[in-house]
Amino acid sequence: MNIRPFLLMSFTSLGLAIGLATGTLAQMPHDGMAEQTGQFQRIEQPLWSKVAVTGAGLSLIGLELWWFLLSKPRSRQASATDGVQEITVTVDGGYDPSEIVVEAGQPVRLNFYRKDPSSCLEAVRFPDFRIARDLPVNQTTAIEFTPTRPGRYEFTCGMNMFRGTVNVRSGAGGSNGTGATQAA
């Protein structure tokens, strides 16, 4: 994930908050339009408004930093039933869980249940496994594959904005070069 835009946004927010807290310069009233001097006049603000604006700005910056840098994805182990590792992923403003842990060499079935009607989440793509599926709203779509190598395999929405990972741990099985054998 490229964090430069988020850091730029955070620093811009900080600069705006500091500028507002230290006193805003405003243009003179338009009454004397004939006497434009090009000068600005300082408008004094009460201390409580400076403190409130600074506090709100710093809180928003802290929230942005936590959201983009410090929040951890939800991870869950797929449960094995009849030799198939299976888990349901809820698609609602993202993927829940966004990190799925499975064993290599065993078939995996991911059941995507889509609640969110936004167009971004109408498809899911697994580039490493060469899988792309449409996800109808309020329906469950099963995606099956067999990972053969340990590693982290990413899946994304159709617009590449929402992401999740399949964390494959060591287990029985060989390798076919792509890390997966596709089924269904």
Secondary structure, DSSP 4 states (H G I P E B T S, - for coil): ---HHHHHHHHHHHHHHHHHHT--EEEPPGGGGGG--S-EEE----HHHHHHHHHHHHHHHHHHHIIIIIPPPPEEEPEEETTEEEEEEEESSSEESSEEEEETTS-EEEEEEE----GGGSEEEEGGGTEEEE--TTSEEEEEEEE-S-EEEEEEETTS-SEEEEEEEP-S----SSSEEEE-
